[in-house]
Amino acid sequence: MADIKIGIVGAGGRMGQMLARQISETKGAKLVAASERPDSSVVGRDAGELAGVGPLQVKIGADAGAAFAAADAVIDFTVPAATLAHAKLAMAHKRGLVIGTTGIDAAQAKEIEAAARAAPIVWAPNMSLGVNLLVALTEQVARALDADFDIEIVEMHHKHKIDAPSGTALGLGRAAAKGRAVSLDQVWVKSRDGHTGARPRGAIGFATLRGGDVVGDHTVVFAGEGERIELTHKAASRVIYARGAVRAALWLHGRAPGLYSMKDVLGL
């Protein structure tokens, strides 16, 4: 079987470089295209050299459309506005798209859903196997425990992260809400300040920490009277996200248009 051709948008960023390394190390995958913003200083450089794996004969271009034209699937860890443009390119070229971008709001999500009617798209707030197991466990535990157990989601990331709560934390919140058969929008408490009063029964709270170089720590707390259950995942390296994204890109090959998750990719 021929190698699956993969493209990277946002190839000059930390995740873009890590993705290039991961693709170069993955059997059955081949990096064929890479792109960056037109004003990026890395445009014209070899993606492999930038990633520290030696020349891959793939120059970083300024045209994301060319990446979609050349690849079977494209991986996107950029920003919401760029991701929406890339979803439209996936739809136009009928190519697979793997989205690891966080901070996507409800209106933007609808645009991604629309694009998935014409292209196969994997969209997940977190690409790691461990985190997706945590999401599944969170839903299961929330379903087993009633609202006498308060749910709090605590996350910590490096000081450079620009969105809060993290996409993974929100994904865990949605899983907890699904387990409780409620809408997260109706029960979440994203922040607390001042005289807040007693905690509402059934609320799902979030606490956001930022500092240092923390890759990503997430804990879901189920706090009851006299006992507490905590489910925790700690990421020590971003390579777990790159590995999961490449696995998703390979999995997309030959899939029908649709919006998929890492639960689909991993068979959870």
N, C-alpha and C positions, 0 to 999 in steps of 0.2 A: 504494500500500500504506500502511495506517495505521501510525503510529509504534508501536514496541514500548514498552509501558509498563513502566518499571523502578522498583523500590523499593530503598531503602538501609536496612539495619539498622546501628546504630552510626553514625548520620549526624552526630553531633557531634564525632567524632574527626578526626584529621588526614586519614586515608584517606577517611572519610565525606565530609568537605568537598571533598576532591579529586575524589571520584567525582561529587558533585553538579555540580562545574564541568565535568567531562569529559562527563557526560550532556548538559548544556546546550549543549555544543559539537559534539555528535555527531549527524549527520544520521540520521534514522530512529529516534532514541531520545527518550523523554520521561520525565522524572522525575514520578512520580505519587504517591509515598508515601515517608515517611522516619520512622524511629523511633529512640528512645534509651531508656536505662534510666529508670524512673519518677522516680528521684531526680536526674536530670541537670538542670543549670541551663538547658540549651538547649531543653527541652521547651516547645512553644508558639511557638518562633521559626520564621520562614520559612527553609527549608533553603537557598534561593538567597541570601538576604541573609547568612546565616551563612557561606556559601561565598564571598561576595564577588562574586557575579555579578548581584545585584539580585533583586527578588522573583520567585519562581517559582510563587507561590500554592500552595505545599506546606508545610503546617505540620508540624513535627517532633512526632510523637505518642509516647505511652508504651506503645502496644500494637503489638507486632511482628506479631501476627496480622492486624491491619488492613492492614498493608503487604502481606502475602501475599494478602489478599483483593482488594486493589486492583490489583496489578501482574501482568504476565505473567511477570516474573522478578525476583528479589531478589538483591542483592549483599551479601555478608557478609564484612567484615574485622573480626572482633571477637575473642573469646576462646573456647577450646574448649567450655566449659560452655554458653555462649550459642549457639554454633554448633550444638550438638546439639539444643537446643530449637528452633532455626530449621529444622533438617533435618526435625524432626517436623511443624512447621507447613507446610513445603513438601510433605510427604507428605499431610497432611490436606487441603490446598487444591489439591493436584496442580499446583503451580506450579514453575517453574524456579528453581534456586538456584545461585549462583556463590559458591564458598567460597575465600577467600584467607587464611583464618585459619591461623596456624602453631601448633606446639606440640601438635598432636592426636596422642594416643597410639594404640596398637594396638587397645585396647578401644573407644575412641571412633570409630576408623576403621570398625569393624564396624557401629556404629550408623548411620554415614553410608551405608555400603553397603546396609544394610537399608532406609533411607529411599529410596535410589535405585531400589528395585524399584517404587516407586509414583510417583516424580517424577524429571524429568531434572535431574541435578546435575553441574556442572563443578567439580571439586576439583583444585587445583594448588598446590604449595608456592610457586610464583612465576608471575605472570601475564605477564611480559615476553617478547616475541618472542626477544630475544637470549639470555635464560637458557634458554628451551626449546630453542633451537638448541644451546646448551652441553650440556644434558642429553643430547640425541641424539648429539652428538659424543663425549661421555664414554663412553657405552655402546659406541659404535663402536670407539674407541681401546682400551678395556679388552678388547674381544673380540679385537682384533688382536694385543695384547701379552700374553705369559704372565706368570706370577707372579714372574718375575725382575725385573719392573718393579714397584716399590713404589708404591702409590697413597696419596696424602695430599690431603686437602681442607681448604683454608684459607679461612676466611671472616671478614670484619670488618663490623660494623654500629655504629650510633650507640650512645651510652651508655645510652639509655633502653630498648633492646630487652630483653624479659623472658625469652626462651627461648634456649637454646643446646644443641647447635649449631642454626643456623637451619634452618627448614623446607626452604629451598633447598639447603643443604649436605647435609641428609639425603636429599633427592631426587637429588642428584648421586651420593651414596654408593650409593643403590639402583640407579641407572643403571650405575655401575661394577660393582656386584655382579652385576647381570643380565648384563652383558657377559662376566663371568667365570663365569657359570652357577653362582653360589653365593648363599646367603642373607646379606644384610647383617648380620642379627642374629648370625650365627656368626663373622663376621670383623672387625667394627668395633672400633676403639679410640677411644673418645670423649675420653679425657684421659690425660695421663701426668704422674706426679709421683714423685719419689724415684728409687730404684734399680730401674729397670724391666726391666733385662736387654736382650738383643738384640731387635730388631724381628722379630715372627713373620712367616714367609714367607706371603704372600697376604693379610696384614692390610690393612684400609682404615682409615687414620687420619684424625682430625679435629683441627683447631686452630682455636680460637675467639678472636677479638680484638674488643674493645669500646672505643669512645672517640669523643668529639667528635660530629660530625653526619653521619658516614658513612652514606649511604643503603643501600649494600650492595655489597660486593666479594666475589667468589668465584673461587678458583683451584683447579683440579684438577691435581695434580703426578703425573706418571708418571716415577719416578726409577729409572734402570737403571745398570749399570756403565758409566761413561764417557759417559753422555748422559742428558738429562732433557727431557721434553716437558711444557709447561705450557699449559693452556687457561684463559683468564681472561675474566671479564665484570665490568665496573664500571658500576654504576648511578649516574647523576649527578642523577636526579630521580625522585621517587615517581610522577610522572605516567605513567611507562611501565607501572606496575602498574595504575593506574586505567584507562588506555587499553585494556590487555589484558582487564581485567575487564568493561568495557562491551562490548567486542567479543564476549566469551564470552556475555554476557547476550543480545545480539542473535542470536548463533548458536543459542542454545537454543530459540528460538521454533519451535514445531512439532515439536520432537524427542520421541521416545518416551522413557519412563522409562529410566534407566540412569545409570551412573557414568562420566562423561567426563573427559578431561584436556585441557590446553591443546594437546597434540599432536593431538587430534581437532579442536579449534577451528581450529588453524593448518594442518591437513592435512599434518603432518610424518610 
